[in-house]
Amino acid sequence: MDQITTRWADSADAENIARLVNSAFRLERFFVDADRTNPEKVRALLDKGKFLLAEEAGVLIACVYVELRGERGYFGLLAVDPAKQRAGMGSRLIDAAEQYCRASGCHFMDLTTVNLRKELPGYYRRRGYAENGTLPFPADQYPPKMPCHLVKMSKPLS
Ligand SMILES: CC(C)(COP(=O)(O)OP(=O)(O)OC[C@H]1O[C@@H](n2cnc3c(N)ncnc32)[C@H](O)[C@@H]1OP(=O)(O)O)[C@@H](O)C(=O)NCCC(=O)NCCS
């Protein structure tokens, strides 16, 4: 992949971020019958944290939400355009999110996955993360159509 640049999003990017996230997370329709997000929710997240964007020739192909929480960082909504997956973009954005949090004084990075996404813990374990607990499925998200919960994973940022 050539000509890939990264930058921090501003509120004008909310529509494109929501479109990309919903496209990447469409595979979760087997347990949630709804879009993952919308521009209003993205703008609300931009008040609390940042979205790092990856663009190829000016077109948004991947994003990740990053939030500083004291000595811990958090990332979520990692999304790669389905046509651009398995080419290292996810790893590249995770690295960049970790660098940002480390440079901001964080000692750990946290994320969550839904327990029904069986392939994800392995993906994150290969990038240094380990499971360290569970959480209920968030009440502010569209209700899932089968029982599920979140799996917490963390990694020290040295
Ligand atoms: C999960 C997700 C972010 C991963 O992004 P990605 O860009 O496809 O991931 P990567 O390319 O970094 O890694 C994917 C795998 O492809 C492999 N791969 C295959 N060809 C590759 C290549 N040419 N270059 C790099 N990696 C390649 C990698 O080795 C990696 O496997 P590994 O985990 O065994 O190392 C992406 O699939 C996605 O957007 N999914 C939908 C949304 C989602 O589930 N987000 C996460 C919610 S917690």
Ligand as a Chemical Component Dictionary entry (heavy atoms), coordinates in Angstrom:
data_LIG
# 
_chem_comp.id                   LIG 
_chem_comp.type                 NON-POLYMER 
_chem_comp.pdbx_formal_charge   0 
_chem_comp.three_letter_code    LIG 
# 
loop_
_chem_comp_atom.comp_id 
_chem_comp_atom.atom_id 
_chem_comp_atom.alt_atom_id 
_chem_comp_atom.type_symbol 
_chem_comp_atom.charge 
_chem_comp_atom.model_Cartn_x 
_chem_comp_atom.model_Cartn_y 
_chem_comp_atom.model_Cartn_z 
_chem_comp_atom.pdbx_ordinal 
LIG C1  C1  C 0 -9.475  -6.485  13.333 1  
LIG C2  C2  C 0 -8.923  -5.555  12.262 2  
LIG C3  C3  C 0 -8.853  -4.146  12.803 3  
LIG C4  C4  C 0 -7.529  -6.022  11.878 4  
LIG O1  O1  O 0 -6.986  -5.129  10.922 5  
LIG P1  P1  P 0 -6.042  -5.632  9.725  6  
LIG O2  O2  O 0 -5.470  -4.429  9.074  7  
LIG O3  O3  O 0 -6.786  -6.577  8.878  8  
LIG O4  O4  O 0 -4.958  -6.404  10.589 9  
LIG P2  P2  P 0 -3.443  -6.696  10.253 10 
LIG O5  O5  O 0 -3.217  -6.600  8.789  11 
LIG O6  O6  O 0 -2.645  -5.870  11.171 12 
LIG O7  O7  O 0 -3.324  -8.204  10.722 13 
LIG C5  C5  C 0 -4.198  -9.216  10.192 14 
LIG C6  C6  C 0 -3.524  -10.497 10.005 15 
LIG O8  O8  O 0 -3.207  -10.592 8.626  16 
LIG C7  C7  C 0 -1.896  -11.135 8.476  17 
LIG N1  N1  N 0 -1.401  -10.709 7.183  18 
LIG C8  C8  C 0 -1.711  -11.332 6.045  19 
LIG N2  N2  N 0 -1.108  -10.738 5.035  20 
LIG C9  C9  C 0 -0.410  -9.694  5.514  21 
LIG C10 C10 C 0 0.415   -8.699  4.921  22 
LIG N3  N3  N 0 0.651   -8.652  3.616  23 
LIG N4  N4  N 0 0.946   -7.727  5.710  24 
LIG C11 C11 C 0 0.704   -7.753  7.048  25 
LIG N5  N5  N 0 -0.045  -8.709  7.645  26 
LIG C12 C12 C 0 -0.608  -9.660  6.877  27 
LIG C13 C13 C 0 -1.182  -10.596 9.673  28 
LIG O9  O9  O 0 -0.067  -11.426 9.947  29 
LIG C14 C14 C 0 -2.232  -10.668 10.742 30 
LIG O10 O10 O 0 -2.244  -11.947 11.324 31 
LIG P3  P3  P 0 -1.637  -12.196 12.772 32 
LIG O11 O11 O 0 -2.614  -11.681 13.775 33 
LIG O12 O12 O 0 -1.510  -13.662 12.790 34 
LIG O13 O13 O 0 -0.348  -11.462 12.843 35 
LIG C15 C15 C 0 -9.812  -5.580  10.987 36 
LIG O14 O14 O 0 -9.979  -6.917  10.583 37 
LIG C16 C16 C 0 -11.172 -4.965  11.158 38 
LIG O15 O15 O 0 -11.385 -3.772  10.881 39 
LIG N6  N6  N 0 -12.156 -5.777  11.583 40 
LIG C17 C17 C 0 -13.537 -5.333  11.764 41 
LIG C18 C18 C 0 -13.680 -4.419  12.947 42 
LIG C19 C19 C 0 -13.137 -5.060  14.213 43 
LIG O16 O16 O 0 -13.404 -6.206  14.491 44 
LIG N7  N7  N 0 -12.342 -4.284  14.982 45 
LIG C20 C20 C 0 -11.778 -4.735  16.231 46 
LIG C21 C21 C 0 -12.778 -4.703  17.306 47 
LIG S1  S1  S 0 -12.068 -4.961  18.921 48 
# 
loop_
_chem_comp_bond.comp_id 
_chem_comp_bond.atom_id_1 
_chem_comp_bond.atom_id_2 
_chem_comp_bond.value_order 
_chem_comp_bond.pdbx_ordinal 
LIG C1  C2  SING 1  
LIG C2  C3  SING 2  
LIG C2  C4  SING 3  
LIG C2  C15 SING 4  
LIG C4  O1  SING 5  
LIG O1  P1  SING 6  
LIG P1  O2  DOUB 7  
LIG P1  O3  SING 8  
LIG P1  O4  SING 9  
LIG O4  P2  SING 10 
LIG P2  O5  DOUB 11 
LIG P2  O6  SING 12 
LIG P2  O7  SING 13 
LIG O7  C5  SING 14 
LIG C5  C6  SING 15 
LIG C6  O8  SING 16 
LIG C6  C14 SING 17 
LIG O8  C7  SING 18 
LIG C7  N1  SING 19 
LIG C7  C13 SING 20 
LIG N1  C8  SING 21 
LIG N1  C12 SING 22 
LIG C8  N2  DOUB 23 
LIG N2  C9  SING 24 
LIG C9  C10 SING 25 
LIG C9  C12 DOUB 26 
LIG C10 N3  SING 27 
LIG C10 N4  DOUB 28 
LIG N4  C11 SING 29 
LIG C11 N5  DOUB 30 
LIG N5  C12 SING 31 
LIG C13 O9  SING 32 
LIG C13 C14 SING 33 
LIG C14 O10 SING 34 
LIG O10 P3  SING 35 
LIG P3  O11 DOUB 36 
LIG P3  O12 SING 37 
LIG P3  O13 SING 38 
LIG C15 O14 SING 39 
LIG C15 C16 SING 40 
LIG C16 O15 DOUB 41 
LIG C16 N6  SING 42 
LIG N6  C17 SING 43 
LIG C17 C18 SING 44 
LIG C18 C19 SING 45 
LIG C19 O16 DOUB 46 
LIG C19 N7  SING 47 
LIG N7  C20 SING 48 
LIG C20 C21 SING 49 
LIG C21 S1  SING 50 
# 
